[in-house]
Amino acid sequence: MTESVPLAARWDLLVIGGGPAGLFAAHEASRAGQRVLLVEAGDDMRGSLCPRVTAVLRGQRVRDVEKFRLQCAHCTCLTGVGGAAFHFDTNLGYITGLTRSKIESDGSGGTRSYSGLERALGDFDTAQRGIGEVYETFYRLGLTRVEQPAPHDQSPPGQPGGGLDGFSLSDTAPSQPITVDEALVVVEALIAEIRTEHGVVLTGHRVSAVRKEADGGFAVSVHGPRGGEFQARSVIVAAGKLGLGWVRGLLGDLGVRHSSPRKVDLGVRLETSAQDAAPLTAACHNPKLTFLNDAAQPVRTFCVCERGRIMEYEFHGTVVLDGQHCLTTPTARTNFGILTTVDVPEGLDGTDFALDFARRVNKAGDGGSVVETVGEFLGLPPVPGGPTVTSSLLGAARGDLAGALGPERVADVAGMIERLNAFSPGLVGPHALLAAPVVERVYPALDLSADLESSVPGLYFVGDSSSKIIGVTYGAVTGVRAARSALTR
Ligand SMILES: Cc1cc2nc3c(=O)[nH]c(=O)nc-3n(C[C@H](O)[C@H](O)[C@H](O)COP(=O)(O)OP(=O)(O)OC[C@H]3O[C@@H](n4cnc5c(N)ncnc54)[C@H](O)[C@@H]3O)c2cc1C
């Protein structure tokens, strides 16, 4: 993947990170005739697949052994070209158009709904168009176009109620699945188009520092066999969730205006049999159901993985959980996150607060993640015959999850379970499993323009690093938007 041609010292744009946000940024800039260098610390996408993954591309086997078992606490498969999600089957959101899938208290007893992307880009129509453009690129480069999926339901913006009792918002916007095999095709096509135009993709190289130069450009230190110091007129940071530690340092080094996040998302993943969960996923793959708890904080389902697995990975000295879609080799279980948006106590840094939450839970799990049945969690009498759902996690320890989460998060999880069971009795039985910790939205809150430009002119933050959004298509949209802005510099 690494180019053999000599690298120029000066670039119009240097992109840090080859996940969806960085790839789409480099792609946009290259197609517009800009000289762009994309630096990715990991390998190309095939090289960064889990050694236990089997992927078949155009009939050719990429790896042997078992597929979709990314469950090492020290998993490195979330890095490399393709970024965090494309190394296993994934769901892309909003296939028929963007919805306002989040809800918050309006401060006067009511609620308002919004899309994170709309907030990042300044308005809904721009965000909507951006999603459409990204899908068109995916389709042009090889993703199968899904014609008009089932109609979806969303409670009207700003109005509580929605489709399901007890929830303030229920959003069943359809999403499009993309398997590893399809992602390999699309990502390789993206790379090919970056290269045929004016771009270079350098894998196995890590950006260690960025310095502002007197002429308004940047000097970027790149480590690796062909590394060195490169000059760039603009820099786009697309270092992803796992790049958090490095990005925090960069913010300080360059004096980028930011503040501690005042809200973070904390919670658990619930895993039950796919059969029991079927009513939840009948309307769409990833229903987003939200209610406000007694403190007016939103509690929501997050990343529903129908017939998937839970995975764990190392994150800044903690072990955290996420969900894997197993579209190619479905499991008999469905899992989803239950997250509360928590106000960070005054005087505490939000990132550290979230990481402390994860560490506290890790402690109950002997240094890793922890699982408990719903019955144990809620203090119900033991189920005759013992648990009927087994965890898809390989490494989690049994432990006192309720004790580690504390009474407020326990009440949130119990509230979600109660509502899901009111919607479909038996959806979450006492034998279902809860696992933790899950932490999201932990990035420092960056002061960015609607073009994702920071307070340092010419320095952009996109994708997960933007602190505004997460997700593949959202990340790609922010990458395109930043690249277009960089063109005008
Ligand atoms: C287990 C899991 C499941 C997910 N499932 C979904 C899903 O189904 N659908 C969905 O939309 N989203 C999903 N997400 C979220 C999604 O993966 C991310 O939001 C998205 O990948 C973010 O894209 P990004 O380009 O910002 O960062 P990333 O995809 O994280 O990519 C960042 C890249 O930057 C590189 N990098 C970091 N620092 C440096 C450096 N200093 N120098 C050079 N390179 C560097 C990394 O190696 C990495 O490859 C999931 C995430 C996880 C962890």
The ligand as an SDF file (V2000), in Angstrom:
LIG
                    3D

 53 58  0  0  0  0  0  0  0  0999 V2000
  -16.6450   -2.1120   17.5550 C   0  0  0  0  0  0  0  0  0  0  0  0
  -17.1870   -0.9240   16.8480 C   0  0  0  0  0  0  0  0  0  0  0  0
  -18.3240   -1.0790   16.0640 C   0  0  0  0  0  0  0  0  0  0  0  0
  -18.8260   -0.0080   15.3340 C   0  0  0  0  0  0  0  0  0  0  0  0
  -19.9020   -0.1990   14.5310 N   0  0  0  0  0  0  0  0  0  0  0  0
  -20.3330    0.8140   13.7490 C   0  0  0  0  0  0  0  0  0  0  0  0
  -21.3850    0.6220   12.8060 C   0  0  0  0  0  0  0  0  0  0  0  0
  -21.9260   -0.4680   12.6620 O   0  0  0  0  0  0  0  0  0  0  0  0
  -21.7740    1.6860   12.0470 N   0  0  0  0  0  0  0  0  0  0  0  0
  -21.1770    2.9130   12.1630 C   0  0  0  0  0  0  0  0  0  0  0  0
  -21.5620    3.8380   11.4520 O   0  0  0  0  0  0  0  0  0  0  0  0
  -20.1800    3.1180   13.0500 N   0  0  0  0  0  0  0  0  0  0  0  0
  -19.7570    2.1060   13.8410 C   0  0  0  0  0  0  0  0  0  0  0  0
  -18.7410    2.3180   14.7360 N   0  0  0  0  0  0  0  0  0  0  0  0
  -18.1860    3.6660   14.8690 C   0  0  0  0  0  0  0  0  0  0  0  0
  -17.2620    3.9400   13.7070 C   0  0  0  0  0  0  0  0  0  0  0  0
  -16.3720    2.8740   13.5570 O   0  0  0  0  0  0  0  0  0  0  0  0
  -16.4930    5.2150   13.9230 C   0  0  0  0  0  0  0  0  0  0  0  0
  -17.3560    6.2490   14.2810 O   0  0  0  0  0  0  0  0  0  0  0  0
  -15.7430    5.5910   12.6370 C   0  0  0  0  0  0  0  0  0  0  0  0
  -14.8910    4.5450   12.2300 O   0  0  0  0  0  0  0  0  0  0  0  0
  -14.9480    6.8550   12.8650 C   0  0  0  0  0  0  0  0  0  0  0  0
  -14.2010    7.1240   11.7210 O   0  0  0  0  0  0  0  0  0  0  0  0
  -12.8840    8.0010   11.8270 P   0  0  0  0  0  0  0  0  0  0  0  0
  -12.3370    8.0470   10.4490 O   0  0  0  0  0  0  0  0  0  0  0  0
  -13.1860    9.2470   12.5430 O   0  0  0  0  0  0  0  0  0  0  0  0
  -11.8960    7.2030   12.7960 O   0  0  0  0  0  0  0  0  0  0  0  0
  -11.3960    5.6900   12.7820 P   0  0  0  0  0  0  0  0  0  0  0  0
  -12.2690    4.8380   11.9630 O   0  0  0  0  0  0  0  0  0  0  0  0
  -11.1950    5.3270   14.2110 O   0  0  0  0  0  0  0  0  0  0  0  0
   -9.9720    5.7690   12.0640 O   0  0  0  0  0  0  0  0  0  0  0  0
   -8.9080    6.5000   12.6190 C   0  0  0  0  0  0  0  0  0  0  0  0
   -7.6200    6.0350   11.9700 C   0  0  0  0  0  0  0  0  0  0  0  0
   -6.5960    6.9510   12.3280 O   0  0  0  0  0  0  0  0  0  0  0  0
   -5.3910    6.2340   12.5150 C   0  0  0  0  0  0  0  0  0  0  0  0
   -4.5200    7.0570   13.3650 N   0  0  0  0  0  0  0  0  0  0  0  0
   -4.7460    7.4260   14.6540 C   0  0  0  0  0  0  0  0  0  0  0  0
   -3.7440    8.2160   15.0960 N   0  0  0  0  0  0  0  0  0  0  0  0
   -2.8670    8.3480   14.0680 C   0  0  0  0  0  0  0  0  0  0  0  0
   -1.6340    9.0480   13.9040 C   0  0  0  0  0  0  0  0  0  0  0  0
   -1.1070    9.7890   14.8990 N   0  0  0  0  0  0  0  0  0  0  0  0
   -0.9870    8.9720   12.7150 N   0  0  0  0  0  0  0  0  0  0  0  0
   -1.5210    8.2360   11.6880 C   0  0  0  0  0  0  0  0  0  0  0  0
   -2.6810    7.5510   11.7990 N   0  0  0  0  0  0  0  0  0  0  0  0
   -3.3550    7.6190   12.9640 C   0  0  0  0  0  0  0  0  0  0  0  0
   -5.8380    4.9320   13.1590 C   0  0  0  0  0  0  0  0  0  0  0  0
   -4.8780    3.9120   12.9520 O   0  0  0  0  0  0  0  0  0  0  0  0
   -7.1830    4.6650   12.4610 C   0  0  0  0  0  0  0  0  0  0  0  0
   -7.0440    3.7890   11.3660 O   0  0  0  0  0  0  0  0  0  0  0  0
  -18.2080    1.2600   15.4560 C   0  0  0  0  0  0  0  0  0  0  0  0
  -17.0730    1.4260   16.2520 C   0  0  0  0  0  0  0  0  0  0  0  0
  -16.5510    0.3410   16.9340 C   0  0  0  0  0  0  0  0  0  0  0  0
  -15.3330    0.5280   17.7740 C   0  0  0  0  0  0  0  0  0  0  0  0
  1  2  1  0
  2  3  1  0
  2 52  2  0
  3  4  2  0
  4  5  1  0
  4 50  1  0
  5  6  2  0
  6  7  1  0
  6 13  1  0
  7  8  2  0
  7  9  1  0
  9 10  1  0
 10 11  2  0
 10 12  1  0
 12 13  2  0
 13 14  1  0
 14 15  1  0
 14 50  1  0
 15 16  1  0
 16 17  1  0
 16 18  1  0
 18 19  1  0
 18 20  1  0
 20 21  1  0
 20 22  1  0
 22 23  1  0
 23 24  1  0
 24 25  2  0
 24 26  1  0
 24 27  1  0
 27 28  1  0
 28 29  2  0
 28 30  1  0
 28 31  1  0
 31 32  1  0
 32 33  1  0
 33 34  1  0
 33 48  1  0
 34 35  1  0
 35 36  1  0
 35 46  1  0
 36 37  1  0
 36 45  1  0
 37 38  2  0
 38 39  1  0
 39 40  1  0
 39 45  2  0
 40 41  1  0
 40 42  2  0
 42 43  1  0
 43 44  2  0
 44 45  1  0
 46 47  1  0
 46 48  1  0
 48 49  1  0
 50 51  2  0
 51 52  1  0
 52 53  1  0
M  END
$$$$
